[in-house]
Amino acid sequence: MEKRKIGSVFFLLAFLFSENFIFSAERKVISRQNEFGGITEEHKIQHSEKDFEQFSKLMLFYDAAGNLRKQRYFLSEQLQEQTGILIQEECFEDGLAREYKMTLTKSYAKKSGIKEIVEKMNPDGSTLSVGYSDGKNTAWIAGDSFIVGYPPYSLSFLDKEFFSDPDDKKAHENKRFYYSAKYVSAKSFVHFVSDTTELDDSDREMIAFFAKFIGNDEIARLYTAKTTARSEGRKYTVYIQESLLPYVTKNTTRLIGYGIAGCDGKLSLLLTGLSGADLRRMSCR
């Protein structure tokens, strides 16, 4: 296979595979009319082959002219455990990789709250946008957004893990507010269920201590309101920066980036950014 420049934020493993991959003798044409108008080949990797440690099956999708348009890798059990990725896909236009897609394992999807990630590329190999899906909701974020760098977590996972290790926490002197060195920021899907309201003195105290904890006292003054969001049947308080207020609307679902705090034994989310209402497809075609 011809070598291609790697530009993806997420999709790295398949390039390592494809650099020196020698097609297995167990090759099978499973479709003669795929979505690109050409054939689809399936290559099953045998236990005796060195690539079996990385992936168990590879599918190649060609268009009517015989051009490779998509590769689909089924990762080995070992790599699934290491990465949380079940399937990776790479899509091409005019010989260039233009989209990447990851389908996550059930266990990692439960932890992350995300089932699929799609990365769309610019012609120069930089990331145009990143799409996330929890199986029901879809959100897209600009490729250069800081939220892309936030780890995805389900709030049910954070509810359990945030308060489980007391040695990882720093507490306010009144013991109401807790902060974690391990879980500082994250992104999750939430559904806003209330109108915004003003902060009270207790809210401001908690936000101020969080700002001090992360070494940025100035951010405390940015937060001016709060709302309630729901995820997996539970409700959470979300604190909102004034500049983000126009984008927080009751009865909408968004992927949000946030700082994490504990207040009276419950998670509190300090909003730093959120996705728009973008319903583009998640499929890597």
N, C-alpha and C positions, 0 to 999 in steps of 0.2 A: 504493500500500500504506500502511496505517496505521503510524505510527512507534511503535516499542516501546523500552522502557528497556533499555539494555545492562547486563548484570550479569556476563557471562561473563569468566572469567580468560583463556581462550584464543580464543574464537570472536568475532572482531571484524569481519573483512572483509565478511561477508555483510550486515551491517547497513549498511555503507557502500554496498553494491550496492543493497539493497532500498529505500533512502530515495527514490531518484529513478528507479528502474528502470521503463522503459516496455516492456511485453510485446512481444516480437518478433512480426512477422507470421507467422513460421514456427512456429506452434503446432500441437501434435499430441497427441491423447489416446491414450496408449499402454496404458492399462488402464482398464476400467470397473468393476473390483472389486478394489481394492487391500487392504492389510492393515487399513485403517480403514473398509472398506465402501463407499468412494466411488471417484471417478475419479483418475487420475494424468495430469497434463499434462507435456509436454516442450516447452521453449522453446529453440531453437538460436539462438545469437547469431552474426550475420553479421560478416565481417571489417570491413565498412564501419561497423558500429555501435560507438559509443564504449565500451560495456561489454565489447567483445571483449578489450580489454587486461586485463580483470580476470577474466572467466570465459567459457567457451565454451558452456556449456549449463546450464540451470536446470530442475529437475524439481519440480513442485508436487503434493503428495499431499493430497487432500480426503477427509473422511468422508462418510457417507451423507447428512448434513444440509447438506453443502456448505461445512463449516468447514475452513479450512486447518489441517492437522495436521503437515505436515513440508515443509521446503524442502531441496533437495539441490543444491549448487553444485559444478560441475566447473571448477576454477580454470584460468586460462590458463597456457600454458607459462612465460610471464614470471613470474607469481606463484608457480608451482611452484618455480622456481629460487630466488626470493627467500625463500620461506617454508618450503619443504619439505613443503607441504600439497598433496595431490592432490584431495581431495574434502572439503567441509564440509557438515554437515547440522545443521538446526535443527528441533526438535520442539516442538509446542505442545499444551497442555491448557487448555481454557477461555480461549483467546486469549492465554495467557501462554507464553513460552518456558520449557520445563522441562528440556530436555536439548539438549546440543550434542555433535557428534561430528566428529572430524577423522581422515581416513585419510591417512597420510603417503606420500610418494613412496618408491620403492624405494631410491633413493640416500640419502635422509634416514633411512629406517628402518634401513639398514645402519649408519649413523653413530650413531644414537640408541639402537638396540636396541629401538625401539618402533614398532609398525605402526599402532595405533589409540589415540586418546584420547577418552574420553567424560566430559563434565562434567554432573553432575546439579545442578539449581538448586532453592533454596528458593522458596516463593511470593513472598518479598520481593525476589528477584533476587540474593541472595547465593549463593555456591557451597556446596552440601551435601557433595558428594564428587566425586573425580576418579578415573576408572578408566583403567588402562593395559593394553595387550595387546601381546605380542610375536608374536602369531599362534598361540602354543601355551599360554602362561600368561596369567592375568588377575589384576590386583591393584587394590584400591580403597584410597584414602587420603582422610581427612577433608579437606574443603575448606579448613580453616584450618590444616592441618599445614604446618610449615616445609619438609617434603620436596617439596611441590608446587612450591616455588620453585627446587629443585635442577635443573640441566639434565640431561636424559636422555642417557646415552652408552652405547654398547656397550663392553664391556671390551676387545674386539679393537681398537676404534678408539683407546681410551686407551692400550693397550699400545704402539701404534705412535706416537701423537702425544706422549705424556708425555715420552719420552726423546729426541725428535727435535730439540729446540731447546735446546742447552746454555745459551744466553743467557737463557732464561726460568727457569732453575733456581737454587735456592739449595742449597748442599751443606753437610752436616755436616763438621766438620773432618777426620773420618776418611774422608770421601768415600764412605761406604757408603750414606748416606741422602740422598735428593734430594726437593725440594719445588718445586712449580710455582706461579707467580703467575697463570697462565692457567687451569690445571686444579686447583682447590682442593677442590671438592666436586661430587658427581654422584649420580644414581640409576640403578640397573641391576637387571635380573633376575639372580639367582644361585640355585644349588642347593647347599644345605649338605650336605657329604659326610662330615663327621667329627664326633666328639664334641668338646666344648670342653675346652681344657687351660689350665693356668696360664701366665702370662707369664714369660719369663726376663729377665735383665738387659739383653740386647741389645734386646728388645722395648720395655722401659721407656725405654731411651735414645732409641730412635727416636720413640716417642710423645711424649716430653718435648720433643724438638726440634721436632716438628710443632706442638705446642701453642705453643711459643715463636714459631714461624714465623707462625702466624695471630694472635698477640698475645693468647692466652688460656691462660696457664700452668696455670690451675686445672683445665682439662679433663683433663690428663694423669692425675690421680688417679682419674678416673672409670672408666678402662679396667683391667679385672682379668683378662681371659681372651681366648683366641683360638680360632678354628676354621678349617677349610678349606672353601672354596666353589668350585664349578665353573661355568664359563660358556663356551660354545662350545668345549668340549673341553679348556680350560685351567684350571688350579687357581690359587687366590689365597688368601692369608692374610687373614682378616677379624678385626680386633681389636674386642672387645666391651665396651661399658660395663656395669657391674654391674647397672644397672636393666633392661637389655635381655636379660640372660641367660635369663630364663624364656621368651622368645619365639624363641630361636634353637634350632632342633631339627634333628637329623640327618635327612637324607632328605626335606627339605621345600624347596620353591621359594618365594622371596619377592622382592618388589621392595624393595631396600634403599637408604637414603640413607647417604652415607659421605663422609668426608674422604679425600683421595688423597695417598699418599706413595710414594716409590720406595725400595726396599731391596735392595741387591746386584743392581741392574739389573732388579728385578721390581716390579710394582705391589703395594702393600699398601693395604687398605681399612680405614678407621677408622669403624666403624658408628656412626651417629647416630640411626637410626630405621628401621623396616621395616613393611611392610604385614601385615595379617592374612590368614587363609585365607578369602578372600571370593570366591566364584565367580559373582557376579551377572553377568547377560548384559551384553555390550558394545554391543548394537545400540541405535540411536537410533530408537525407535518412536513 
